[in-house]
Amino acid sequence: MSDRDAGPDVLRLQGLRKSYNVGKPTEVEVLHGLDLRLQRHDFAALVGASGSGKSTLLNLVGLLDTPTAGELFLLGEATRDMDDARRTALRGGAIGFVFQFHHLIQAFTALENVLMPLMVATGKPGREHIDRARALLAEVGLQGLEQRKPDQLSGGQQQRVAVARALVTRPALLLADEPTGNLDSHSAAEVFELFRKFNREFGCAVLLVTHDPRLSEQCDRTVALVDGRIASDTAKAGKTEPEKGARVN
Protein backbone atom coordinates (compact mmCIF):
# COMPACT_ATOMS: atom_id res chain seq x y z
CA MET A 1 0.00 0.00 0.00
CA SER A 2 1.37 3.39 -0.99
CA ASP A 3 1.56 6.48 1.17
CA ARG A 4 0.23 8.52 -1.71
CA ASP A 5 -3.37 7.45 -0.99
CA ALA A 6 -3.25 8.24 2.71
CA GLY A 7 -5.44 11.34 2.32
CA PRO A 8 -9.19 11.17 2.91
CA ASP A 9 -10.32 11.70 -0.71
CA VAL A 10 -9.18 9.41 -3.47
CA LEU A 11 -11.59 11.06 -5.91
CA ARG A 12 -13.53 14.32 -5.72
CA LEU A 13 -15.76 15.73 -8.42
CA GLN A 14 -16.67 19.39 -8.05
CA GLY A 15 -19.34 20.83 -10.34
CA LEU A 16 -18.23 18.45 -13.09
CA ARG A 17 -19.75 19.13 -16.51
CA LYS A 18 -19.17 17.56 -19.90
CA SER A 19 -20.44 18.81 -23.26
CA TYR A 20 -19.84 17.59 -26.78
CA ASN A 21 -19.65 19.65 -29.99
CA VAL A 22 -18.85 22.73 -27.91
CA GLY A 23 -19.52 25.99 -29.76
CA LYS A 24 -21.52 24.29 -32.52
CA PRO A 25 -25.29 24.30 -33.11
CA THR A 26 -25.29 20.64 -32.10
CA GLU A 27 -23.64 21.26 -28.70
CA VAL A 28 -25.11 19.07 -26.00
CA GLU A 29 -24.29 18.84 -22.31
CA VAL A 30 -24.22 15.25 -21.07
CA LEU A 31 -23.14 15.73 -17.43
CA HIS A 32 -24.65 18.60 -15.46
CA GLY A 33 -22.58 19.74 -12.50
CA LEU A 34 -21.74 16.53 -10.61
CA ASP A 35 -20.37 16.55 -7.06
CA LEU A 36 -19.06 13.27 -5.68
CA ARG A 37 -16.43 11.97 -3.29
CA LEU A 38 -14.82 8.56 -2.97
CA GLN A 39 -12.54 7.78 -0.05
CA ARG A 40 -10.20 4.90 0.65
CA HIS A 41 -12.06 1.64 1.25
CA ASP A 42 -15.23 2.99 -0.43
CA PHE A 43 -16.95 0.31 -2.51
CA ALA A 44 -19.55 2.00 -4.69
CA ALA A 45 -21.77 0.98 -7.58
CA LEU A 46 -22.57 3.44 -10.35
CA VAL A 47 -25.96 2.63 -11.87
CA GLY A 48 -28.20 4.21 -14.45
CA ALA A 49 -30.09 3.52 -17.66
CA SER A 50 -28.39 3.58 -21.02
CA GLY A 51 -27.81 7.19 -21.98
CA SER A 52 -27.66 8.40 -18.38
CA GLY A 53 -24.01 9.43 -18.73
CA LYS A 54 -22.25 6.51 -17.01
CA SER A 55 -19.73 5.91 -19.79
CA THR A 56 -18.99 9.62 -20.10
CA LEU A 57 -18.43 9.88 -16.36
CA LEU A 58 -16.22 6.79 -16.32
CA ASN A 59 -14.06 8.23 -19.10
CA LEU A 60 -13.62 11.44 -17.09
CA VAL A 61 -12.85 9.65 -13.83
CA GLY A 62 -10.38 7.41 -15.67
CA LEU A 63 -8.62 10.52 -17.06
CA LEU A 64 -9.38 9.33 -20.59
CA ASP A 65 -11.26 12.55 -21.30
CA THR A 66 -11.43 16.05 -19.81
CA PRO A 67 -14.43 17.90 -18.36
CA THR A 68 -15.87 20.99 -20.03
CA ALA A 69 -16.27 22.72 -16.66
CA GLY A 70 -15.82 21.96 -12.99
CA GLU A 71 -12.91 20.00 -11.58
CA LEU A 72 -11.88 16.42 -10.95
CA PHE A 73 -9.40 15.86 -8.14
CA LEU A 74 -7.51 12.57 -8.00
CA LEU A 75 -5.47 12.03 -4.85
CA GLY A 76 -5.88 15.75 -4.19
CA GLU A 77 -4.52 16.84 -7.58
CA ALA A 78 -6.67 18.97 -9.88
CA THR A 79 -6.65 17.22 -13.27
CA ARG A 80 -8.70 19.34 -15.69
CA ASP A 81 -5.76 21.42 -16.93
CA MET A 82 -3.04 18.79 -16.59
CA ASP A 83 -0.79 18.23 -19.58
CA ASP A 84 -0.97 14.89 -21.34
CA ALA A 85 2.26 13.56 -19.83
CA ARG A 86 1.18 14.20 -16.24
CA ARG A 87 -2.33 12.88 -16.94
CA THR A 88 -0.92 9.68 -18.41
CA ALA A 89 1.48 9.18 -15.50
CA LEU A 90 -1.24 9.77 -12.90
CA ARG A 91 -3.69 7.48 -14.67
CA GLY A 92 -1.09 4.72 -14.99
CA GLY A 93 -0.05 4.87 -11.36
CA ALA A 94 -3.26 5.70 -9.51
CA ILE A 95 -6.06 3.98 -11.45
CA GLY A 96 -6.69 0.34 -12.26
CA PHE A 97 -9.20 -0.63 -14.96
CA VAL A 98 -11.26 -3.81 -15.34
CA PHE A 99 -13.68 -4.05 -18.25
CA GLN A 100 -16.43 -6.43 -19.34
CA PHE A 101 -14.03 -7.91 -21.87
CA HIS A 102 -10.63 -8.66 -20.42
CA HIS A 103 -8.60 -7.27 -23.36
CA LEU A 104 -5.67 -9.59 -22.68
CA ILE A 105 -2.87 -9.76 -25.24
CA GLN A 106 -3.20 -13.20 -26.80
CA ALA A 107 0.49 -13.58 -27.61
CA PHE A 108 1.51 -12.94 -23.99
CA THR A 109 1.38 -15.28 -21.01
CA ALA A 110 -0.78 -14.56 -17.99
CA LEU A 111 2.29 -13.26 -16.14
CA GLU A 112 3.30 -10.99 -19.02
CA ASN A 113 -0.23 -9.62 -19.28
CA VAL A 114 -0.22 -8.74 -15.58
CA LEU A 115 3.17 -7.08 -15.95
CA MET A 116 2.07 -4.96 -18.92
CA PRO A 117 1.17 -1.74 -16.98
CA LEU A 118 4.57 -1.83 -15.25
CA MET A 119 6.35 -2.52 -18.54
CA VAL A 120 4.63 0.50 -20.11
CA ALA A 121 5.60 2.69 -17.14
CA THR A 122 9.14 1.52 -16.48
CA GLY A 123 10.34 -0.56 -19.43
CA LYS A 124 11.75 -3.96 -18.58
CA PRO A 125 10.25 -5.13 -15.27
CA GLY A 126 12.59 -5.86 -12.40
CA ARG A 127 12.57 -8.82 -10.05
CA GLU A 128 10.39 -6.96 -7.55
CA HIS A 129 7.77 -6.34 -10.23
CA ILE A 130 7.81 -9.96 -11.38
CA ASP A 131 7.45 -11.19 -7.80
CA ARG A 132 4.55 -8.79 -7.27
CA ALA A 133 2.79 -10.02 -10.42
CA ARG A 134 3.29 -13.67 -9.42
CA ALA A 135 1.92 -12.93 -5.96
CA LEU A 136 -1.16 -11.28 -7.44
CA LEU A 137 -1.80 -14.23 -9.73
CA ALA A 138 -1.59 -16.48 -6.68
CA GLU A 139 -4.01 -14.16 -4.84
CA VAL A 140 -6.57 -14.52 -7.64
CA GLY A 141 -6.22 -18.30 -7.64
CA LEU A 142 -3.98 -18.75 -10.69
CA GLN A 143 -0.77 -19.99 -9.10
CA GLY A 144 0.86 -22.46 -11.45
CA LEU A 145 -0.86 -20.97 -14.50
CA GLU A 146 1.50 -18.02 -14.94
CA GLN A 147 2.91 -19.25 -18.28
CA ARG A 148 -0.42 -20.05 -19.88
CA LYS A 149 -1.68 -17.84 -22.67
CA PRO A 150 -5.24 -16.47 -22.63
CA ASP A 151 -6.61 -19.12 -25.00
CA GLN A 152 -5.47 -21.76 -22.49
CA LEU A 153 -7.57 -20.19 -19.71
CA SER A 154 -11.32 -20.17 -19.06
CA GLY A 155 -13.30 -16.94 -19.32
CA GLY A 156 -13.35 -16.57 -15.55
CA GLN A 157 -9.62 -17.21 -15.32
CA GLN A 158 -8.93 -14.61 -18.01
CA GLN A 159 -10.96 -12.04 -16.08
CA ARG A 160 -8.92 -12.90 -12.97
CA VAL A 161 -5.77 -12.12 -14.95
CA ALA A 162 -7.35 -8.79 -15.87
CA VAL A 163 -8.05 -8.09 -12.19
CA ALA A 164 -4.44 -8.86 -11.28
CA ARG A 165 -3.25 -6.60 -14.12
CA ALA A 166 -5.43 -3.76 -12.82
CA LEU A 167 -3.95 -4.10 -9.34
CA VAL A 168 -0.28 -4.60 -10.16
CA THR A 169 0.43 -0.85 -9.93
CA ARG A 170 -1.23 -0.81 -6.47
CA PRO A 171 -3.75 1.81 -7.57
CA ALA A 172 -5.70 4.06 -5.24
CA LEU A 173 -8.83 3.70 -7.39
CA LEU A 174 -10.19 0.64 -9.19
CA LEU A 175 -12.68 1.32 -12.00
CA ALA A 176 -14.71 -1.68 -13.07
CA ASP A 177 -16.98 -1.30 -16.11
CA GLU A 178 -19.52 -4.16 -16.25
CA PRO A 179 -16.70 -6.48 -15.12
CA THR A 180 -18.88 -9.56 -14.76
CA GLY A 181 -21.20 -8.97 -17.70
CA ASN A 182 -19.47 -11.61 -19.82
CA LEU A 183 -19.23 -14.28 -17.11
CA ASP A 184 -21.46 -17.02 -15.75
CA SER A 185 -22.93 -16.43 -12.30
CA HIS A 186 -20.29 -18.52 -10.48
CA SER A 187 -17.35 -16.78 -12.14
CA ALA A 188 -19.04 -13.40 -11.65
CA ALA A 189 -19.38 -14.03 -7.91
CA GLU A 190 -15.72 -15.01 -7.70
CA VAL A 191 -14.54 -11.86 -9.50
CA PHE A 192 -16.73 -9.69 -7.28
CA GLU A 193 -15.20 -11.28 -4.19
CA LEU A 194 -11.76 -10.48 -5.57
CA PHE A 195 -12.75 -6.82 -5.72
CA ARG A 196 -13.92 -7.05 -2.12
CA LYS A 197 -10.70 -8.68 -1.02
CA PHE A 198 -8.46 -6.06 -2.56
CA ASN A 199 -10.69 -3.22 -1.42
CA ARG A 200 -10.24 -4.43 2.16
CA GLU A 201 -6.57 -5.37 1.98
CA PHE A 202 -5.15 -2.61 -0.23
CA GLY A 203 -7.59 0.14 0.74
CA CYS A 204 -8.26 1.00 -2.90
CA ALA A 205 -11.57 2.70 -3.60
CA VAL A 206 -13.79 0.76 -6.01
CA LEU A 207 -16.27 2.29 -8.46
CA LEU A 208 -18.19 -0.48 -10.20
CA VAL A 209 -20.43 0.32 -13.17
CA THR A 210 -23.16 -2.27 -13.54
CA HIS A 211 -26.64 -2.90 -14.90
CA ASP A 212 -26.98 -5.93 -12.62
CA PRO A 213 -29.02 -5.10 -9.51
CA ARG A 214 -27.63 -8.20 -7.78
CA LEU A 215 -24.16 -6.69 -7.95
CA SER A 216 -25.15 -3.15 -6.99
CA GLU A 217 -27.03 -4.48 -3.97
CA GLN A 218 -23.82 -6.10 -2.73
CA CYS A 219 -21.90 -2.82 -2.86
CA ASP A 220 -21.67 -0.59 0.21
CA ARG A 221 -22.93 2.45 -1.65
CA THR A 222 -24.98 3.08 -4.78
CA VAL A 223 -24.71 6.21 -6.91
CA ALA A 224 -27.61 6.52 -9.35
CA LEU A 225 -27.11 8.63 -12.45
CA VAL A 226 -30.23 9.92 -14.24
CA ASP A 227 -30.02 12.16 -17.30
CA GLY A 228 -26.50 13.28 -16.45
CA ARG A 229 -27.26 14.13 -12.82
CA ILE A 230 -26.66 12.23 -9.61
CA ALA A 231 -30.22 11.42 -8.56
CA SER A 232 -29.23 9.58 -5.39
CA ASP A 233 -26.13 8.56 -3.47
CA THR A 234 -27.00 6.13 -0.72
CA ALA A 235 -25.05 3.92 1.64
CA LYS A 236 -26.20 0.57 2.94
CA ALA A 237 -27.33 0.27 6.54
CA GLY A 238 -24.30 0.12 8.80
CA LYS A 239 -22.11 1.96 6.31
CA THR A 240 -21.08 5.59 6.54
CA GLU A 241 -23.35 7.94 4.62
CA PRO A 242 -21.69 10.07 1.93
CA GLU A 243 -20.69 13.50 3.20
CA LYS A 244 -23.03 16.41 2.67
CA GLY A 245 -22.41 18.00 -0.66
CA ALA A 246 -21.48 14.66 -2.21
CA ARG A 247 -24.71 14.51 -4.20
CA VAL A 248 -26.60 16.65 -6.62
CA ASN A 249 -30.38 16.58 -6.40
Number of C-alpha atoms within 10 A of each C-alpha: 13 12 7 12 21 14 11 12 16 24 21 23 22 18 17 22 23 23 16 12 10 12 9 8 7 8 11 13 13 19 25 19 18 24 20 21 20 22 22 21 20 23 25 23 25 23 22 20 13 11 13 19 21 24 13 20 23 19 13 20 24 22 22 12 15 21 22 15 16 16 22 27 17 24 21 15 14 13 20 19 11 14 9 10 9 11 17 14 11 19 19 20 18 22 23 26 20 24 20 16 17 21 13 21 13 12 11 15 20 30 22 23 24 30 23 21 20 22 15 11 14 10 10 12 16 12 9 9 17 17 11 19 27 23 16 22 25 15 15 19 14 21 13 10 17 18 13 15 19 22 12 14 15 11 17 19 20 21 28 26 29 24 27 31 28 25 28 23 23 21 25 29 32 25 21 23 21 17 23 24 15 16 16 11 11 9 18 18 13 15 21 16 13 18 20 18 14 20 20 15 11 16 23 28 27 26 23 27 25 22 17 12 10 9 17 20 13 15 20 19 23 22 22 20 23 18 16 22 20 25 15 15 21 17 17 13 9 7 11 12 14 17 11 9 11 18 20 17 9
